[in-house]
Amino acid sequence: MELYLRDVCKTYKGRNAGHDSTASFCMENVNFNLLPGKVTLVTGCSGSGKSTLLSILCGLLRPDSGKVFYGGDSIYDLDGHGLALLRNAKFGIVPQKCLLMSSLTVRENVMLPALYAGKNEKKVADKCGDLLSCLDIGSLSGRYPGELSGGEMRRVCIARAMINEPEYIFADEPTNDLDENGKKRVLSLLRESAWLGAGVLIVSHDPYAVSYADIKYGMNGGRLL
Amino acid sequence: MNVKLKLALASLKHNTARTFYLTVLISVICFSVFVGETVTSGLCGGMESLKKRLGADIIVIPSGKNRQQNFEGILLGGKPGFFYMPNSVLAEISRIDGVEMVTAQFYLASLTADCCSTELQIMGFDPDSDFIVMPWLTKSYAKKLQPGEVIAGSDVFVPKTGIIKIYNQDIKVVGSMDKTGTGLDFTVFGNTDTVKLMLRSAQKLGVSATDADPDRVVSSVMIKVRDGFDKSDIVNTINRTVAGVQAFENRDMVISFTSRLNHMTLMIKSLVAFICVLAMIMVIFVFSVMLNERKNEFGVLKIMGFTVRSLLAVVFCELVFICAAGSLTGVVMAAVWSLSFKSFLESELGVPFLFDGYESFLLHAGVTAAAGTVLSLLLLLPFVLKVLSVPTDAVMRE
């Protein structure tokens, strides 16, 4: 199903407005389509609005005006419960910050969204094993996040975003903290997901990601270029 | 296992220090509340028991410095003692207008010497005129007490033979009383003839502190006032017209003890309240710090599609475990403490203290544990709701 936003505006001040804590940030009349089966890359300098665009698109940040449509319906017309279920079932999100549940092992962290969705534990465990191997962190499955490096945590976050085989994957700076080999593995996996039909949005200022993208946008001052 | 429950258990297990501190703090609250409740209800029970046992309107004892304290010590504190006044006062008091019934009591203290099994308070009453002791004594022994027979208070040690030696007299214990929480628990009760026999024996042995003729003395006179007469008027009349005695209303003694009791319970309740408030502040502080540290965790769960209701269920499960474990630990520790120090409280507080029955004790324990769990949950839930309402997009950014 198609995911797109129309005439989206978002303004906010203070600490959410990029590096300048007093500046107001404005995103004006943005229109954007995230296509299934394609890797879309949005680049831009810090504070240009990349992460805001991603947050609005994946249902985490309500725009001031304009709508985000999924399958023809406005996702922000759903209540919090419906929106959460949509995120769980259809979207896979890799946040800029590597956030994991400190009380769960790598394997449990990755499996969590799928088990929450009520999927079969055995199948989820198999899928989890495949993803961890693919990202070269299979040997870390029993470790806790506190025992991992930044790059390893980033890969766990990516595996977790993909465990539910989402229709859309949103990755905010997915190559941060990764070495060249790690970047290659992560971007290849995202690329592979797109080949399998997922719509992938990568927000990054890493030039390495450019070669993996089908569609590229630049962003500056809250506008897509 | 349910994912939310699994998540809650994993969090409790992984953060053992946090779980431990919160559990300990909540257990401190429940411990204080339950111990405070046990002690204050014991004090109130003792007072009620005292009121029931003091069946006289007016009590008359020999005049003298500290005599009333001496009497209160015998009756309330279980401190053996004795004092005597001529038995002629009985006739004098009976003639006063408004006096409906009078009965005399006779007190004697045994010794910790070869002649006696143990140090005891002995209380003699006249079965023909008594209206104080008999009504509740008959619950323990329905027959008429014979000379040489006594009923023992609940805390008096009685050998298997049922015979105790007092001033070389073998006295048969024919029954034991229910606990009263007063000095009467350390007293044996016999008719006046039995107690006079003991006093004579003590005098023969040369260990008696008095050489008074047992047939010519009494220790106290208990008075029941006729309806329609003012008790304080009769007290004044006795104090004015009968030489060598002091009369006081039963109520005055109860009021004096109620006042002491009120001070004690107020002190205990204030202490409990202080500990609880302090512990609650610490619980809130630790919990708030813990929640703030976990904002990112809640955010990431929201990102992966957990609904606020599910998050609430996770935190609620954790809280239920912590609050229930804390409340149960506190109550169990308080119960162990209360039962261990039960005898100490009963004997050393210096005021009547009657411990609740075990049934009531267990009921109180259950109610305190349940209330502790529910109240701690109610105390902490607003903080959970506040944290869960934090916007998720903030978590997305560095």
Interface residues (C-beta under 8 A of the other chain):
Chain A: N16 S51 T52 L54 S55 L60 L61 G80 H81 A84 L85 L86 R87 N88 A89 F91 I93 P95 Q96 K97 L99 L100 M101 S102 S103 L104 E108 L112 P113 L115 Y116 A117 Y144 R160 D172
Chain B: V3 L7 A10 S11 K13 H14 N15 N296 E297 G299 V300 L301 K302 I303 M304 G305 F306 T307 V308 R309 S310 P391 T392 D393 A394 V395 M396 R397 E398
